C-alpha cells in the first residue's frame, strides 16, 4: 500500500482518538461513560501506533517462526483458527460488557459506536491471526487502498459519526 495513504489512515486514527477524548471530557470522571471513552481513546491511539509500525504483520511472523521452530507448523491452521476464535470471543465479550454499561446520548441503542468498534476489532483480529483464507480477501489491493483499509476507515468513520451526530432532544 502507498506509504502516504498509510499515514493518512494513521492520522484518521489519531483524529478519531482525539474526538473520543473530547467526548470523554463531557462525562464526570469515574463514570462508566467516561471510562468507556478513555479506554476507547487509548485503544485507538494504540492501534494508530500498531498500524504505522505494522505490528500485526510482525506478530504474525513471530507466530509463524515460533510454530516452525517448535514443530507445530503442520498444525498451524488449527492454531490460527483457535486463536481467531479466542480473540473473537474476547472481543464480543468486551463489546457486550460495554454495551450494557455505556449510555449513548446520540445513537439509538448505541449502534454506531459499537458497530465501528466491531469492524475495527474484526479487521485487526483477521490481520493479526493471518489466516490464509482471509488474507487473500483482506489484502486484496484496489490500487491506492486495500479491502482491509476500507474496513478500517469505515469503522473509524462510524465511531466519529457517533461522536459528531447531533443529540436528539424529545
RAWORA-V177729 format. One record per residue. N is the residue number from 1. RES is the residue in one small letter. OMEGA is omega as a letter, one per 20 degrees, with the letter a starting at -180 (* if undefined). NEAR is the number of other C-alpha atoms within 8 Angstrom. Layout:
# RAWORA-V177729
n=N res=RES omega=OMEGA near=NEAR
n=N res=RES omega=OMEGA near=NEAR
This chain:
# RAWORA-V177729
n=1 res=x omega=r near=9
n=2 res=x omega=a near=7
n=3 res=x omega=r near=6
n=4 res=x omega=a near=6
n=5 res=x omega=r near=10
n=6 res=x omega=r near=10
n=7 res=x omega=r near=9
n=8 res=x omega=r near=8
n=9 res=x omega=r near=10
n=10 res=x omega=r near=12
n=11 res=x omega=r near=9
n=12 res=x omega=r near=10
n=13 res=x omega=a near=13
n=14 res=x omega=r near=11
n=15 res=x omega=r near=8
n=16 res=x omega=r near=13
n=17 res=x omega=r near=13
n=18 res=x omega=r near=9
n=19 res=x omega=r near=10
n=20 res=x omega=r near=13
n=21 res=x omega=r near=11
n=22 res=x omega=r near=8
n=23 res=x omega=r near=10
n=24 res=x omega=a near=13
n=25 res=x omega=r near=9
n=26 res=x omega=a near=7
n=27 res=x omega=r near=9
n=28 res=x omega=r near=7
n=29 res=x omega=a near=7
n=30 res=x omega=r near=6
n=31 res=x omega=a near=8
n=32 res=x omega=r near=8
n=33 res=x omega=r near=11
n=34 res=x omega=a near=14
n=35 res=x omega=r near=11
n=36 res=x omega=a near=11
n=37 res=x omega=r near=12
n=38 res=x omega=r near=11
n=39 res=x omega=r near=8
n=40 res=x omega=r near=10
n=41 res=x omega=r near=12
n=42 res=x omega=r near=9
n=43 res=x omega=a near=8
n=44 res=x omega=r near=12
n=45 res=x omega=r near=11
n=46 res=x omega=r near=8
n=47 res=x omega=r near=9
n=48 res=x omega=r near=12
n=49 res=x omega=r near=9
n=50 res=x omega=a near=10
n=51 res=x omega=a near=10
n=52 res=x omega=a near=10
n=53 res=x omega=r near=6
n=54 res=x omega=a near=8
n=55 res=x omega=r near=9
n=56 res=x omega=r near=11
n=57 res=x omega=r near=9
n=58 res=x omega=r near=8
n=59 res=x omega=r near=9
n=60 res=x omega=r near=11
n=61 res=x omega=r near=8
n=62 res=x omega=r near=8
n=63 res=x omega=r near=8
n=64 res=x omega=r near=10
n=65 res=x omega=a near=8
n=66 res=x omega=a near=8
n=67 res=x omega=r near=11
n=68 res=x omega=a near=9
n=69 res=x omega=r near=7
n=70 res=x omega=r near=7
n=71 res=x omega=a near=7
n=72 res=x omega=a near=9
n=73 res=x omega=a near=9
n=74 res=x omega=a near=6
n=75 res=x omega=a near=7
n=76 res=x omega=a near=10
n=77 res=x omega=r near=8
n=78 res=x omega=r near=7
n=79 res=x omega=r near=8
n=80 res=x omega=r near=11
n=81 res=x omega=r near=9
n=82 res=x omega=r near=8
n=83 res=x omega=r near=9
n=84 res=x omega=a near=11
n=85 res=x omega=r near=8
n=86 res=x omega=r near=8
n=87 res=x omega=r near=9
n=88 res=x omega=r near=10
n=89 res=x omega=r near=8
n=90 res=x omega=a near=8
n=91 res=x omega=r near=10
n=92 res=x omega=r near=8
n=93 res=x omega=r near=8
n=94 res=x omega=a near=8
n=95 res=x omega=r near=10
n=96 res=x omega=r near=8
n=97 res=x omega=a near=8
n=98 res=x omega=r near=9
n=99 res=x omega=r near=10
n=100 res=x omega=a near=6
n=101 res=x omega=a near=8
n=102 res=x omega=r near=10
n=103 res=x omega=r near=7
n=104 res=x omega=r near=8
n=105 res=x omega=a near=5
n=106 res=x omega=a near=11
n=107 res=x omega=a near=10
n=108 res=x omega=r near=6
n=109 res=x omega=r near=5
n=110 res=x omega=a near=12
n=111 res=x omega=a near=8
n=112 res=x omega=a near=11
n=113 res=x omega=a near=10
n=114 res=x omega=r near=11
n=115 res=x omega=r near=11
n=116 res=x omega=r near=14
n=117 res=x omega=r near=11
n=118 res=x omega=r near=11
n=119 res=x omega=r near=12
n=120 res=x omega=r near=12
n=121 res=x omega=a near=9
n=122 res=x omega=a near=9
n=123 res=x omega=r near=11
n=124 res=x omega=r near=9
n=125 res=x omega=r near=11
n=126 res=x omega=r near=12
n=127 res=x omega=a near=12
n=128 res=x omega=a near=10
n=129 res=x omega=r near=10
n=130 res=x omega=r near=10
n=131 res=x omega=a near=11
n=132 res=x omega=a near=6
n=133 res=x omega=r near=6
n=134 res=x omega=r near=9
n=135 res=x omega=a near=11
n=136 res=x omega=a near=8
n=137 res=x omega=a near=8
n=138 res=x omega=r near=10
n=139 res=x omega=r near=9
n=140 res=x omega=a near=9
n=141 res=x omega=r near=9
n=142 res=x omega=a near=7
n=143 res=x omega=a near=6
n=144 res=x omega=a near=8
n=145 res=x omega=r near=11
n=146 res=x omega=r near=13
n=147 res=x omega=a near=12
n=148 res=x omega=r near=10
n=149 res=x omega=r near=9
n=150 res=x omega=r near=9
n=151 res=x omega=a near=11
n=152 res=x omega=r near=11
n=153 res=x omega=r near=10
n=154 res=x omega=r near=10
n=155 res=x omega=r near=14
n=156 res=x omega=a near=14
n=157 res=x omega=r near=10
n=158 res=x omega=r near=12
n=159 res=x omega=r near=15
n=160 res=x omega=r near=10
n=161 res=x omega=r near=9
n=162 res=x omega=a near=11
n=163 res=x omega=a near=10
n=164 res=x omega=a near=6
n=165 res=x omega=r near=8
n=166 res=x omega=r near=5
n=167 res=x omega=r near=6
n=168 res=x omega=r near=5
n=169 res=x omega=a near=3
n=170 res=x omega=* near=2
